[in-house]
Amino acid sequence: MDYYGPMVLFHSLRTAACATAIAVAACPAWAQSSGGSDAPAAKASEPVVESNPALDAELFYEILLGEVSARTGDPGAGYAFMLEAARRSGDGQLYQRAADIALQARSGDYALAAAKAWKEAQPDSREANRYVLQILIALNRIGETPALLRQELAQSPPRTKAATLAALPQMYGRASDKALAAKVVETALVDELAHPATGPVAWVSLGRLRLAAGEKAGALDAARRAQTLDDASEPAAQLALELLEDGTPEAEPLVTQALARQPVPELRMAYARVLLGLQRYPEASRQLAAATKEKPDLLEAWLVLATLQLQDNRLPEAESALQRFMELAAAAPNEEVRQRAQTQGYLLHAQIAEKKQDYAGAENWLKRIANAEEVLGAQLRRASLLARQGKVAQARALLRSLPGTSADDRRMKLQAEVQLLRDLRLYQEAYEVQAELVALAPGDTELIYDQAMLAEKAGRPDAMEQLLRQVIAQKPDHYHAYNALGYALAERGVRLSEARQLILKALEFAPADPFITDSLGWVEFRMGNAAEARRHLEAAYKARPDVEIAAHLGEVLWSQGNKEAALRIWKEGQRVNPDNETLKETLTRLGAKP
């Protein structure tokens, strides 16, 4: 029997193992290597040990040792054995396994070394190229990826190329330098951007990357170019919606044009959601009505439409839309969806009954709610019903008696009580309950800010100022606090120069905020600068047609003698919210009737 061959093999394996151990010992920071990453996804794959006549005994044992080492807590040795086996055999699976071992150990630099060795051995391998590309992105080495991305696109089959292009914003989404990511992708996509078949999706992906980098003008240009190549491009319209929501009104025509050419109910529903967020309720209602005609079984559209109609006090229409919603909800195949939708319907039915002052009917709707997760919502509506019947003490007691004794439970119950009192315009009582909330979390600047707003409503300007200055001291970049204090001083007509400086400070932190721009316009008006005030207020109203901005802009126009324009603006504001206190006070004070 020949003992010599096996002993040589055993000795060589021991030598390799020792060499690997020495190498790993020299690099104790293996698992803390600078390239901790999870992309591409590290695979907990089966060992790369399979029947292959090409594998000689020594190579087989090298792979086996690599797998055993990796699975018994020594990824450094496992990686070294596997990478050596890959280099000796030229097998792509072994290179991939070496990279996966490194990724599982969160050692991105070692994974990159294995992937690069793989790509060098097999330069035309799409999988090797993709591994190098994804690891470089995960390591934030974005500038090294253009050539790799071009190869990935060139090797993508025509049937999947659009999906590959659409995935680019997500692929580069974790890059720290968003502007560089957008430039790199634009460089790599030069051919795809110009091609009629791939251009629309390529421009949309580039637009999303530009938007992520804060380049709104570039993102808008990309959306326009995509729609030029495909005038019914839904992705281009979706990008335009994101821009509109992010304060770029110039993007809206792209949405309306896409809907005019090819009505898509889901896109229309998304458009309605954005309009709701912009408080453009009448327009949102029209889009929802159109969506329900285009797709009569669009569940969410009926619920939101009914809610808006209730808000507009169009109760018969709201009940009709809600009835259709309940019919669709009852037919929903998913039990969880069905229960949640029915609960939402019961709550809205209760609100409609409450609006009609049918408190018994509202209570009956609330009694139908059986979903334990929604019982809290039902109890809150019950408290509202009691309060509207003049039983404020009972309503507050109901909220305080809700189950739950933890700090979070107590906070939730106090917040519900504050909201109830705010809705009833019992601002002093709300201010006092908010003080209890602040006592639970003295470091929570948002709670202190809310208390300051209630102090103003309760007629306690000194307390409001003290609380807002406390917020600013704890969080110097809290621009809402600067704005609120500046606006409050302007509203009272005192310390106007200081008010202006506070608002300008807020604008340093949020230069595009239309509500802060509104405050600046209002303080300019109080200082006697009507022309400057109008300029700021028109810009704010264009960006966000809010009812309070409408009240201020209308008053400036009225003071300039442009009463027709003022009445038109106020009428638009009334359509948004006819019960707004600022608008009602303005109209009463000026004797105006839009």
C-alpha positions in Angstrom: 0.0 0.0 0.0 1.3 3.5 -0.9 1.3 5.7 2.2 3.5 8.3 0.6 0.9 10.1 -1.6 -1.7 10.6 1.1 0.9 11.8 3.5 2.2 14.4 1.1 -1.4 15.5 0.5 -2.1 15.7 4.3 1.2 17.6 4.8 0.3 20.1 2.1 -3.1 20.7 3.5 -1.6 21.3 7.0 0.9 23.7 5.5 -1.9 25.6 3.7 -4.0 25.7 6.9 -1.0 27.0 8.9 -0.2 29.6 6.2 -3.9 30.7 6.3 -3.9 30.9 10.1 -0.8 33.1 10.0 -2.3 35.3 7.4 -5.6 35.7 9.4 -3.7 36.3 12.6 -1.9 39.1 10.9 -5.3 40.7 10.0 -7.2 40.5 13.3 -9.7 43.1 12.1 -11.1 40.7 9.5 -14.8 41.0 10.6 -14.3 44.8 11.2 -12.8 45.4 7.8 -13.6 48.9 6.4 -16.0 47.4 3.9 -18.8 46.1 6.0 -21.6 45.6 3.5 -24.7 43.6 2.7 -24.7 44.0 -1.1 -24.8 41.9 -3.0 -26.7 39.8 -0.6 -24.4 37.3 1.1 -25.7 33.8 0.3 -25.9 31.1 2.9 -25.5 28.7 0.1 -24.8 25.0 0.2 -21.1 24.1 0.2 -19.4 24.3 -3.2 -18.5 20.6 -3.1 -20.0 18.6 -5.9 -19.1 15.7 -8.1 -16.7 17.1 -10.7 -14.1 14.8 -12.4 -12.0 17.9 -13.0 -11.4 18.4 -9.3 -8.3 16.6 -8.1 -8.1 15.3 -4.6 -6.1 18.3 -3.3 -8.5 20.8 -4.7 -11.5 18.9 -3.3 -10.0 19.0 0.2 -9.1 22.7 -0.1 -12.8 23.4 -0.9 -13.9 21.2 2.0 -11.5 22.9 4.4 -12.8 26.3 3.2 -16.4 25.3 3.9 -15.6 23.7 7.3 -13.6 26.8 8.3 -16.4 29.2 7.2 -19.1 27.2 9.0 -17.2 26.8 12.2 -16.4 30.4 13.0 -13.2 31.0 11.0 -14.3 33.0 7.9 -10.8 34.2 7.3 -9.4 30.8 6.7 -12.5 29.7 4.8 -12.1 32.7 2.5 -8.4 32.1 1.9 -8.9 28.4 1.1 -11.9 29.1 -1.2 -10.2 31.9 -3.1 -7.1 29.8 -3.6 -9.3 27.0 -4.9 -11.0 29.4 -7.3 -7.7 30.7 -8.6 -6.4 27.2 -9.2 -9.5 25.9 -10.9 -10.8 29.1 -12.6 -14.3 28.1 -11.4 -16.8 31.0 -11.1 -18.8 29.3 -8.4 -15.7 29.2 -6.2 -15.0 32.9 -6.7 -18.6 33.7 -5.9 -18.4 31.5 -2.8 -15.3 33.2 -1.6 -17.0 36.6 -2.0 -20.1 35.3 -0.2 -18.0 34.1 2.8 -16.4 37.6 3.0 -19.8 39.3 2.8 -21.2 37.0 5.5 -18.3 38.2 7.7 -19.2 41.8 6.7 -15.8 42.3 5.1 -16.5 44.3 2.0 -12.9 44.8 1.0 -12.1 41.1 1.0 -15.4 40.5 -0.9 -14.3 43.0 -3.5 -10.9 41.4 -3.8 -12.5 38.0 -4.6 -15.0 39.6 -7.0 -12.3 41.5 -8.8 -10.2 38.3 -9.1 -13.3 36.6 -10.5 -13.8 39.3 -13.1 -10.2 39.3 -14.0 -10.3 35.5 -14.6 -13.7 35.7 -16.5 -13.9 39.3 -17.9 -17.1 38.5 -19.9 -19.0 37.0 -16.9 -22.1 39.1 -16.2 -22.3 37.7 -12.7 -18.7 38.6 -11.9 -19.2 42.1 -13.2 -22.4 42.5 -11.3 -20.7 41.4 -8.0 -17.9 43.9 -8.4 -20.5 46.7 -9.3 -22.7 46.0 -6.3 -19.8 45.7 -3.9 -18.3 48.9 -5.0 -21.6 50.7 -4.6 -22.0 49.2 -1.1 -18.5 50.4 -0.3 -19.5 53.9 -1.5 -16.8 53.9 -4.2 -19.3 55.2 -6.8 -16.7 56.8 -9.0 -15.3 53.4 -10.0 -18.6 52.0 -11.3 -19.4 53.6 -14.8 -17.6 51.0 -16.9 -19.1 48.2 -14.8 -22.6 49.7 -15.1 -22.2 50.0 -18.9 -21.2 46.3 -19.1 -24.2 45.3 -17.0 -26.5 47.2 -19.3 -24.8 45.9 -22.5 -25.2 42.3 -21.2 -28.9 42.8 -20.1 -31.3 40.8 -22.3 -33.7 43.1 -24.2 -36.7 41.7 -22.3 -35.3 42.6 -18.9 -33.4 45.8 -19.7 -36.2 48.1 -18.7 -36.4 46.4 -15.3 -32.6 46.8 -14.9 -32.8 50.5 -15.7 -35.8 51.0 -13.4 -33.8 49.4 -10.5 -30.9 51.9 -10.8 -32.3 54.5 -8.3 -32.6 51.7 -5.7 -29.2 50.3 -6.5 -27.5 53.6 -6.0 -29.9 54.8 -3.3 -27.4 54.3 -0.4 -24.6 56.3 -2.0 -23.6 59.1 0.4 -22.8 61.4 -2.5 -26.1 61.5 -4.3 -25.0 64.1 -6.9 -22.0 61.9 -7.9 -24.3 58.9 -8.2 -26.6 60.8 -10.6 -23.6 62.0 -12.7 -22.1 58.5 -12.8 -25.4 56.9 -13.9 -25.9 59.7 -16.5 -22.5 58.9 -18.0 -23.2 55.2 -18.1 -26.6 55.7 -19.7 -25.6 57.8 -22.6 -26.8 55.2 -25.2 -30.0 54.2 -23.3 -31.1 57.9 -22.8 -31.0 58.5 -26.6 -32.7 55.2 -27.6 -36.5 55.5 -28.2 -37.2 52.1 -26.6 -35.1 52.6 -23.4 -35.1 56.4 -23.2 -38.3 56.9 -21.2 -37.4 54.5 -18.3 -33.7 55.7 -18.4 -34.7 59.3 -18.1 -37.1 58.5 -15.2 -34.4 56.6 -13.3 -31.9 59.5 -13.9 -34.6 61.9 -12.7 -35.2 60.0 -9.5 -31.4 60.0 -8.8 -31.3 63.8 -9.4 -34.3 64.3 -7.1 -32.5 62.2 -4.4 -29.6 64.6 -4.8 -31.8 67.6 -4.4 -31.5 68.6 -8.1 -35.2 69.4 -8.7 -34.7 71.3 -11.9 -32.7 68.4 -13.3 -35.3 65.9 -12.2 -38.0 68.0 -13.8 -36.0 68.1 -17.1 -35.6 64.3 -17.0 -39.3 63.8 -16.5 -40.1 66.1 -19.4 -37.6 64.3 -21.6 -39.2 60.9 -20.7 -42.6 62.2 -21.5 -41.4 63.6 -24.8 -40.2 60.1 -25.8 -43.4 58.5 -24.5 -46.3 60.9 -24.0 -48.3 58.3 -22.0 -45.4 57.3 -19.7 -46.8 56.4 -16.3 -43.3 56.3 -14.6 -42.7 59.9 -15.9 -46.0 61.0 -14.4 -45.1 59.3 -11.1 -41.8 61.2 -11.0 -43.7 64.4 -11.8 -46.0 63.6 -8.8 -43.0 63.2 -6.5 -41.8 66.6 -7.7 -45.2 68.2 -7.2 -45.4 66.8 -3.7 -41.8 68.1 -3.1 -42.7 71.6 -4.0 -42.2 71.8 -7.7 -45.6 72.9 -9.2 -44.1 73.1 -12.7 -44.3 69.3 -12.7 -48.1 69.2 -12.5 -48.8 69.6 -16.3 -46.9 66.3 -16.9 -49.3 64.5 -14.7 -52.5 66.0 -16.2 -51.1 65.4 -19.7 -50.4 61.8 -19.0 -53.9 61.3 -17.5 -55.5 63.1 -20.5 -53.7 60.7 -23.0 -54.1 57.5 -21.0 -56.4 57.6 -17.9 -55.0 55.2 -15.3 -57.1 55.1 -12.2 -54.2 54.2 -9.9 -52.2 57.1 -11.2 -55.2 59.4 -10.7 -55.6 58.1 -7.2 -52.0 58.9 -6.5 -52.5 62.4 -7.9 -55.5 62.8 -5.6 -53.4 61.9 -2.6 -50.8 64.5 -3.5 -53.6 67.1 -3.9 -54.9 66.2 -0.5 -51.4 66.7 1.0 -51.4 70.1 -0.7 -54.8 70.9 0.8 -56.3 71.3 -2.7 -59.5 69.5 -1.6 -61.9 70.4 -4.4 -59.4 69.3 -7.1 -58.7 66.1 -5.2 -62.4 65.4 -5.0 -62.7 65.8 -8.8 -59.9 63.4 -9.4 -61.4 60.9 -7.0 -64.8 61.1 -8.7 -63.1 60.5 -12.1 -61.1 57.5 -10.7 -64.3 55.9 -9.4 -65.9 56.2 -12.9 -62.8 54.8 -14.6 -62.5 51.9 -12.0 -65.8 51.5 -10.0 -64.2 48.9 -7.7 -61.3 51.1 -6.6 -61.9 50.7 -2.8 -59.8 53.5 -1.4 -61.1 56.1 -3.8 -64.7 55.7 -2.5 -63.6 56.1 1.1 -61.5 59.2 0.5 -64.2 60.7 -1.7 -66.8 60.1 1.0 -64.5 61.7 3.6 -64.1 64.9 1.4 -67.8 65.1 0.7 -68.4 64.9 4.5 -65.9 67.7 5.0 -67.8 69.8 2.4 -71.0 69.0 4.3 -72.4 67.2 1.2 -73.9 64.5 3.4 -76.2 62.7 0.9 -73.3 62.3 -1.5 -71.0 61.2 1.3 -73.5 58.6 2.4 -73.8 57.3 -1.2 -70.0 57.1 -1.7 -69.7 55.4 1.7 -72.4 52.9 0.8 -70.5 51.9 -2.3 -67.3 51.6 -0.3 -69.0 49.3 2.2 -70.4 47.1 -0.6 -66.9 46.7 -2.0 -65.4 46.1 1.4 -67.9 43.3 2.1 -66.8 41.6 -1.1 -63.0 41.9 -0.4 -61.4 38.4 -0.6 -58.9 39.1 2.2 -60.4 38.8 5.7 -57.9 41.3 7.2 -58.6 43.9 4.5 -62.3 43.3 4.8 -62.4 43.9 8.6 -60.2 47.0 8.4 -62.3 48.5 5.6 -65.5 47.8 7.4 -64.2 49.4 10.6 -63.2 52.5 8.6 -66.7 52.6 7.2 -68.3 52.3 10.6 -66.2 55.2 11.9 -67.1 57.4 8.9 -70.8 56.5 9.2 -70.6 57.6 12.9 -69.0 60.9 11.8 -71.8 61.5 9.3 -74.4 60.8 11.9 -72.6 63.1 14.3 -72.6 65.8 11.7 -76.4 65.4 11.4 -76.6 65.6 15.2 -77.9 62.0 15.3 -75.9 61.0 18.3 -77.8 57.8 19.0 -77.2 56.7 15.4 -73.5 57.6 15.7 -73.3 55.5 18.8 -75.0 52.5 17.1 -72.4 52.6 14.3 -69.6 52.7 16.8 -71.0 49.6 18.6 -70.5 47.6 15.4 -66.7 47.9 15.7 -65.4 44.5 16.9 -61.8 44.8 15.8 -59.7 45.1 19.0 -57.1 47.3 17.3 -59.8 49.8 16.4 -61.6 49.9 19.7 -59.5 52.9 20.7 -60.7 54.9 17.7 -64.3 54.0 18.5 -63.8 55.2 22.1 -62.3 58.5 20.9 -65.4 59.0 18.7 -67.6 58.3 21.7 -65.8 60.9 23.7 -66.3 63.4 20.8 -70.1 62.5 20.8 -70.3 63.2 24.5 -68.5 66.5 24.2 -70.8 67.7 21.4 -73.8 67.0 23.6 -72.3 69.2 26.3 -71.0 66.3 28.4 -67.3 67.4 28.4 -66.5 66.1 31.8 -67.9 62.7 30.9 -65.9 62.7 27.6 -62.7 63.5 29.4 -63.4 60.8 32.1 -64.0 58.3 29.3 -60.6 59.1 27.7 -58.8 58.9 31.1 -60.4 55.5 31.9 -59.2 53.9 28.7 -57.2 50.7 29.4 -53.4 50.8 29.7 -51.1 51.9 32.5 -47.7 52.2 30.7 -46.0 55.5 30.0 -46.9 55.2 26.3 -50.6 54.4 27.2 -50.7 57.5 29.5 -49.2 59.7 26.8 -51.6 58.4 24.2 -54.6 59.1 26.4 -53.4 62.6 27.3 -52.8 63.4 23.6 -56.4 62.3 22.8 -57.7 64.5 25.6 -55.7 67.5 24.3 -57.1 66.9 20.8 -60.7 66.7 22.1 -60.3 70.0 24.1 -58.7 71.7 21.1 -61.5 70.6 18.8 -64.0 72.1 21.4 -61.8 75.3 21.5 -61.2 74.9 25.2 -57.7 76.1 24.8 -56.9 76.8 28.4 -57.9 73.3 29.5 -55.9 71.9 26.5 -52.9 73.9 27.6 -53.1 72.5 31.1 -53.3 68.9 29.8 -50.5 69.5 27.4 -48.4 70.5 30.4 -49.0 67.1 31.9 -47.6 65.6 28.6 -44.5 67.8 28.8 -44.0 66.6 32.4 -43.8 63.1 31.1 -41.0 63.9 28.6 -39.4 67.3 29.5 -36.8 66.9 26.7 -39.4 66.5 23.9 -39.2 69.7 22.0 -42.2 68.8 19.9 -44.4 68.5 23.0 -43.1 71.9 24.3 -43.8 73.5 20.9 -47.4 72.2 20.9 -47.8 73.6 24.4 -46.6 77.0 23.1 -49.2 76.9 20.3 -51.9 76.2 22.9 -50.6 79.1 25.1 -51.2 81.4 22.1 -54.7 80.1 21.6 -55.4 80.4 25.3 -54.4 84.1 25.2 -51.1 83.7 27.1 -48.5 85.3 24.8 -45.8 85.6 27.5 -46.1 81.8 28.2 -46.0 81.2 24.5 -42.8 83.2 24.0 -41.1 81.6 27.0 -41.9 78.1 25.7 -40.7 78.8 22.2 -37.5 80.2 23.5 -37.1 77.0 25.5 -37.5 75.0 22.3 -34.9 77.1 20.5 -32.5 76.7 23.4 -32.9 72.9 23.4 -32.9 72.6 19.6 -31.3 75.6 17.8 -32.4 74.4 14.4 -36.1 74.1 15.2 -37.2 76.5 12.4 -40.9 76.1 13.3 -40.2 77.7 16.7 -38.4 80.7 15.1 -41.3 81.1 12.6 -44.0 80.8 15.2 -42.5 83.3 17.5 -41.8 85.8 14.7 -45.3 85.4 13.3 -46.9 85.8 16.8 -45.0 89.1 17.3 -46.1 90.3 13.8 -49.7 89.3 14.5 -49.6 91.4 17.7 -47.9 94.3 15.9 -45.0 94.4 18.4 -41.2 94.2 18.0 -41.6 93.9 14.3 -37.9 94.2 13.4 -37.2 91.3 15.8 -40.1 89.4 14.3 -38.6 89.8 10.9 -35.2 88.5 12.0 -36.7 85.5 13.6 -38.6 84.6 10.4 -35.5 85.1 8.3 -33.6 82.8 10.6 -36.3 80.2 10.1 -35.9 80.6 6.3 -32.2 79.9 6.6 -33.1 76.4 7.8 -36.1 75.9 5.4 -35.8 78.3 2.5 -38.6 76.7 0.4 -41.2 76.4 3.2 -44.3 78.3 2.0 -45.7 78.8 5.5 -42.5 80.6 6.6 -42.6 82.7 3.4 -46.2 83.5 4.3 -44.9 84.7 7.7 -42.3 86.9 6.1 -45.0 88.4 3.8 -47.2 89.1 6.8 -44.5 90.8 8.9 -43.6 93.0 5.8 -47.3 94.0 5.6 -47.3 94.8 9.3 -44.2 97.0 8.7 -46.0 98.9 5.9 -44.2 97.2 3.0 -47.3 96.2 1.0 -45.5 95.6 -2.3 -42.9 93.4 -0.7 -45.5 91.6 1.3 -47.5 90.8 -1.8 -44.5 89.4 -3.6 -43.8 87.0 -0.7 -47.4 86.0 -0.2 -48.1 85.4 -3.9 -45.0 83.1 -4.0 -46.2 81.2 -0.9 -49.7 80.8 -2.2 -48.5 79.6 -5.6 -46.4 76.9 -3.8 -49.1 76.0 -1.3 -52.7 77.4 -1.8 -53.4 77.1 2.0 -56.4 78.9 3.5 -54.4 81.0 6.0 -52.0 82.1 3.2 -55.2 83.0 1.2 -56.4 85.1 4.1 -53.2 87.1 4.3 -52.7 87.6 0.6 -56.4 88.7 0.2 -55.9 91.3 2.9 -52.8 92.7 1.2 -54.7 92.9 -2.1 -57.6 94.5 -0.4 -55.4 97.1 1.2 -54.0 97.9 -2.2 -57.5 98.5 -3.6 -57.5 95.3 -5.7 -60.7 94.1 -4.1 -61.8 91.8 -7.0 -58.6 89.8 -6.7 -58.9 89.7 -2.9 -62.4 88.3 -3.1 -61.3 85.7 -5.6 -58.5 84.5 -3.4 -60.7 84.4 -0.3 -63.3 82.4 -2.1 -60.6 79.9 -3.1 -59.7 79.7 0.6 -63.3 79.2 1.6 -63.5 76.2 -0.7 -60.5 74.7 1.1 -61.8 75.3 4.6 -64.8 77.5 5.2 -64.4 77.2 9.0 -60.9 78.5 9.2 -60.7 81.0 12.1 -58.1 83.3 10.5 -60.1 83.7 7.3 -63.4 84.2 9.1 -61.9 86.9 11.3 -60.3 88.6 8.3 -63.6 88.7 6.4 -65.6 89.9 9.4 -63.0 92.7 10.3 -62.9 94.0 6.7 -66.6 93.5 6.1 -65.9 91.4 2.9 -68.3 88.9 1.5 -66.7 86.7 -1.2 
